[in-house]
Amino acid sequence: MKTRHPAGVPAPLSADEWESRARACVPADVWDFIEGGAGEERTLAANRQAFTRARLRPRVMTGTGESDPAINVLGRRWAAPLAVAPMAYHTLVHPDGETATARATRAAGVPLVVSTFAGRTFEDIAEAAEGSPLWLQVYCFRNREITRQVIERAQRAGFEALVLTVDTPRLGRRMRDVRNDFRLPSDIVPANLSAGTGDYSSPSAHSRTELDPRLDWSVVEWLRSLSTLPVLVKGVMTAEDAALAVAAGVDGIVVSNHGGRQLDGGQATLDVLSEVAAAVDGRCALLVDGGVRRGTDVLAALALGADAVLLGRPVLHGLAVAGEEGVAQVLDLFVDELTESMMLTGTPTVADAHASLLAHPGAEPVVTPAPARMPAPVPLVERPAASGPATLRRERLHTSVCDPVLDTMNFLNEVTGRFPDAVSFAPGRPYEGFFDTEELFGHIRRYVDHLSARGATPDHIRTTLFQYGPTAGVIRELIADSLRIDDSVDVAPESIVVTVGAQEGMLLILRALFRDARDVLLVASPCYVGITGAARLLDIPLTPVEEGEHGIDCATLEAAVLAEKAAGRHPRAFYVVPDHSNPSGTTMSRKAREELLALAARHDLLIVEDSPYRLVSPGRQEPTLKSLDHERRVVHLGSYSKTVFPGARIGFVVADQQVVGEHGSSLLADELAKIKSMVTVNTPALSQAVVAGALLTSAGSLVAHNEVPAKHYGDALRVTLEQLDRQFTAAGLPERGVTWNRPSGGFFLAVRVPFDVDNDVLLRSAKEFGVIWTPMAYFYPGAGGERTIRLSFSYLSHPEIEEGIRRLAAFLCAETTPATERDA
């Protein structure tokens, strides 16, 4: 069997050339098995013809620069919107089979969907993939025990998702195989199925006797009972079935006609993609396969609503010609062609691919405006033909205004306003029982006395309080003293910038550090929506790094850093809330903090530390990252919203890093102050005075200032956990798959549930049960959190917590009761 390019023959330059070269590398009957379709192969041909008909509309002078094909799918970062489709028996074309394919997909940074009928073991494939995403394609056997064993084996091997093939109640009549009386070679067997589960030599005969022809949508719930992995369904070709799949709670849909190998005369996948995308409406991941032979085909699919594309036969062609190297070259070819077509159509990212990229035969071309960052050829304000008020087109505004992240908090506020009698676990606010209006005046007077004691004249004090003041702030020395007392952070006041809340600090940091699209911000996922929103406002690419039960795992973070570098990008900074994080409540250990700092030094990475909850949490706290920072790797964000009160809107940034250039050196804080002067000019002096007075009253120690509040929040957390333990357990919710974590402080905890939660489910909870919470999916930059809710207990009294948990338990009982029991 040939597995290399002939001497002196260059590598193929297109998928068609790979196909031609591969045909000479495999036996004729094997070739027909791979390439053939059902019946007269009309559907097989239609898949390719649909992409051939698709015409892209080039755009010029867009200022796009380098396009970025990377994408997040189900919480994982892919280097491109490509994955290898499930195909049986890679060993038919190369002895290394799926292990060679896995090594190539690992190098390309894209997933491999492994067939139930793989020719190599799941364990060997996982070892070759070395942590690169692997999904399992599932066939549901009549004997469900076989399916269960396959799934459990794949999950133990580290597979990350299940892809249920739903279009094979029996295999289609593939005329080439019938004519050839095709049988698998004796050495080709399904490596992950036992020999006693059937005769595999004839794939079509085996399917008729072993595959379950009576599948219905209940199988999705059955799969969830076997595994915690996300479930996708492959083989959906209509809007009706897409709606049923979403209703069944799938995590993803693959638009597929099985490569034209099932129903002959059916539609091409590209032709039905837009109707399926409309039915899905972003509620789950949407992928497509069938007939993809060019990078432009991938872009056409993205334009019609797909999140990513599965690549099938071309991968086997590369494997047949040159093994692992051949697959790698095929994948590189598609990524290169896709990136080129994105640049030539003015498409900077996958998210920017819309139907306007495609010309529609027989219709007037769709005219869309230039990207918002470019000067527009028509006025920004568009008026109707008749006189009247000016109107703005939403697509002419910055893309962030349509981002769901910016709508999440508005939606929560709207729900809270509609149901004022509901118990709300949504707001992460301080408890108002500690606020005393008279203290405001006392704090201001304390600060005025402080200035006077330091020799300030009445005129100087008046100017300090009433005028704009220095951009970097007037209370930097007091903040530096407080950091030294409470957190053992010893920094010069000049390295501090006082901001309008920590949110402005995030904006300043990101604007200063991120220069172009190759600079990437890594964030712990789930994460505070403020950093996600700030990044999207500034068009900064995000790479989420999934946190574990105890916070971020440095090995996972390092893998993400290495993947970004391998893709030619620059991991610039990592944002993390190490103490009692929002939203999950996790806290990093001392060891993990030290490992994170060592990682930052190895990879020249900055850490943006945001820790607003540590000083309002009970007990001994772990040291801040900044206090352990001996190489100035940490930019520290501070906030007085929780420790003093949020209405002051005072935060700060500690940015003591040196900035060097041809005109000398400065502190990063100085550069942040320059940017701030063009954003908010300065932070309100009266707000700074109130915070300063609070610091002076407590001799600079916010730990002392918050002794009573910290005890209160600790008690609120204790009561919440006690009520969860008592009421959820009494209701039998743990047996129904409801679990929760146990933070040591902060304002939040996470409850995991066995069903998807979204805005509709939240509305039902508020309306029918009188309890409000936050869907955890709000806090995931990519996919994730669909089955978790965040509870905040900081704002509630103990009786409110008890009643709220009672209502929440009733809601979860109702949601986890089978429909048949509810109807009865």
Secondary structure, DSSP 8 states (H G I E B T S, - for coil): ---S--TT----SSHHHHHHHHHTTS-HHHHHHHH--STTSHHHHHHHHHHHH-EE----S----S-B--EEETTEEESSSEEE---S-GGGT-TTHHHHHHHHHHHHT--EEE-TT-SS-HHHHHHHHTTS-EEEEE--BSSHHHHHHHHHHHHHHT--EEEEE-S-SS----HHHHHHT----TT---TTS-GGG---SSHHHHHHHHB-TT--THHHHHHHHH-SS-EEEEEE-SHHHHHHHHHTT-SEEEE--GGGTSSTT---HHHHHHHHHHHHTTSSEEEE-SS--SHHHHHHHHHTT-SEEEE-HHHHHHHHHHHHHHHHHHHHHHHHHHHHHHHHTT--BGGG--GGGEE-TTS--------TTS--SS-SSB--SSS---B--GGGS-GGGG-THHHHHHHHHHHHHH-TTSEE-------GGG--HHHHHHHHHHHHHHHHHTT--HHHHHHHHHS---TT-S-HHHHHHHHHHHH-----GGGEEEEEHHHHHHHHHHHHH--STTEEEEEEES--HHHHHHHHHTT--EEEEE-BTTB--HHHHHHHHHHHHHTT-EEEEEEE--SS-TTT-----HHHHHHHHHHHHHTT-EEEEE-SSGGGSSS-----TGGG-SSS-EEEEEESTTTT-GGG-EEEEE---EEEETTEEEEHHHHHHHHHHTTTSS--HHHHHHHHHHHHHTTT-HHHHTHHHHHHHHHHHHHHHHHIIIIIHHTTTGGGT-EE---SSSSEEEEE-SS---HHHHHHIIIII-EE-EEGGGG-SSS--TTEEEEE-TTS-HHHHHHHHHHHHHHHHHHHS-HHHHH-
